[in-house]
Amino acid sequence: MVNSRTRKITMAVLAPAMALGATVGLASAPASAAAVWNSCDQWGSTSLDGYKLYNNIWGSGAGSQCTWANSGTGWGVWADHPNTGGIKSYPNSTKAINKSIDSLTWLTSDYNVSVPSSGAYNTSYDIWDTDHQYEIMLWVNHNGAVGPIGTWQANVSLGGHSWNVYKGTNGSNQVFSFLRTSNSNSGTVDVKPILNWIAYTKGWMPGNETIGDVQFGYEITSSSGGLNFTTNNLTVNGG
């Protein structure tokens, strides 16, 4: 069970000096032959096809990691992080939404990933409001000794999936974690009903809260020896 976290990419981009002392080794990662972008830099990023991609190594005790992209919707990560506790990184793609929950008509995402059978990680959406008071995580799969912040609240079927819901805080913001009850490597998530349930059914956040970024990536705790995480396709659309 993870007991503490940082605000991952938000803090990484706005204040890299506040990083938790991650040490990034020199990596020679296998990248796609068609890759148009590749970075092994701790805070490496690029924009492609309306998405922003981040290498985003933010945790203490990290090893080597490289992110490559063929496009904004097809990209991957090679990571070699030691088999120790604590999240090391959250390589991800980000789509800006910037609409309030009550003004969003729809918000959906398709995902298709290939993930390793070893290591400790989760494959997750990380959804933020613009004020960074609320964080909504949707875990579509996970492996190894990883777990959400907070305590179990409910089991719900929303957005085309069945989830175990946890609620807690990391000291900086509220965290609502939805863990799919079985691992999935591909599917469609209807995010809008999940937001409605949080805001209107549970009253955990205001309905006029503005959703800023929808991120999707791999929250990696360990990947000793080097493991590949491939996003075959990831699209986020809303209006």
C-alpha positions, -999 to 999 in steps of 0.1 A, spaced: 0 0 0 14 34 -10 12 57 20 24 90 4 28 106 -30 38 138 -47 18 156 -73 38 140 -101 39 158 -134 23 190 -122 51 196 -97 77 182 -121 69 208 -148 62 238 -126 90 232 -100 117 208 -111 139 220 -82 115 204 -58 122 169 -72 127 142 -47 163 136 -56 157 112 -84 189 100 -99 187 93 -137 213 69 -151 225 69 -187 201 45 -205 203 29 -239 167 20 -242 151 1 -271 130 26 -290 106 21 -319 123 23 -352 97 48 -363 100 69 -332 98 107 -340 108 115 -304 129 99 -277 141 112 -244 160 98 -214 160 132 -196 144 133 -162 118 159 -172 119 152 -210 88 163 -228 73 170 -263 40 179 -279 25 157 -306 -9 157 -322 -26 176 -294 -10 155 -266 20 164 -244 44 135 -236 65 134 -204 93 111 -194 87 123 -158 110 106 -134 100 122 -101 105 97 -72 136 92 -50 159 63 -57 150 61 -94 171 43 -120 171 48 -158 141 55 -180 135 66 -216 103 74 -233 98 73 -271 68 83 -293 57 75 -329 28 99 -324 8 116 -297 -13 84 -294 14 58 -299 43 58 -275 63 36 -251 87 35 -221 117 15 -212 125 17 -175 150 1 -152 141 11 -116 154 -8 -86 133 -32 -67 127 -8 -38 95 8 -24 81 41 -35 69 53 -69 98 62 -92 81 77 -122 49 84 -141 57 86 -178 25 98 -195 7 116 -222 -15 145 -213 -46 160 -230 -59 193 -218 -97 195 -213 -103 228 -193 -140 224 -189 -161 222 -157 -178 189 -149 -212 205 -152 -204 219 -186 -188 187 -200 -213 169 -223 -190 139 -227 -155 128 -220 -142 94 -232 -109 76 -238 -98 45 -257 -67 27 -245 -46 -3 -257 -14 -12 -239 12 -39 -237 27 -43 -202 52 -66 -185 42 -95 -163 69 -86 -138 78 -55 -119 56 -33 -97 34 -7 -114 0 5 -123 -14 16 -157 -36 45 -149 -54 77 -159 -46 106 -136 -72 134 -139 -66 168 -123 -88 198 -117 -71 231 -127 -65 241 -90 -49 208 -82 -72 202 -52 -86 170 -66 -69 140 -82 -89 112 -98 -70 80 -107 -84 52 -128 -63 21 -127 -70 -2 -156 -43 -27 -146 -16 -32 -120 11 -56 -110 33 -62 -79 33 -45 -45 14 -14 -53 -18 1 -39 -39 32 -37 -40 60 -12 -68 60 14 -95 36 24 -120 15 4 -153 33 -1 -174 13 -26 -176 -11 -55 -193 6 -85 -200 0 -122 -193 32 -140 -181 42 -175 -182 7 -188 -161 -9 -160 -164 -22 -125 -142 -5 -99 -131 -6 -63 -131 30 -51 -107 44 -25 -106 79 -10 -77 96 8 -53 125 7 -16 128 -1 -12 159 21 -16 183 -8 -49 173 -24 -78 148 -22 -72 116 -41 -100 94 -55 -87 61 -69 -108 37 -90 -92 3 -94 -106 -19 -121 -117 -52 -105 -98 -72 -131 -68 -62 -152 -74 -49 -187 -50 -40 -215 -76 -24 -238 -110 -8 -237 -130 24 -236 -136 44 -205 -166 68 -203 -151 93 -179 -181 117 -176 -203 93 -155 -173 88 -131 -170 125 -126 -207 129 -121 -207 101 -94 -178 118 -75 -194 153 -77 -232 146 -75 -237 112 -60 -210 114 -34 -205 152 -31 -167 148 -29 -160 177 -52 -180 206 -66 -199 201 -99 -185 234 -112 -149 222 -107 -129 226 -139 -112 195 -152 -78 205 -164 -56 176 -176 -64 140 -184 -31 121 -182 -25 84 -190 6 65 -182 25 41 -160 31 47 -123 63 26 -119 76 15 -85 101 -11 -98 112 -25 -131 146 -41 -123 166 -52 -153 147 -30 -177 111 -35 -187 90 -22 -217 56 -5 -214 39 2 -247 10 24 -254 -3 10 -287 -31 35 -288 -44 61 -264 -70 88 -273 -89 112 -251 -118 132 -264 -144 155 -247 -167 183 -254 
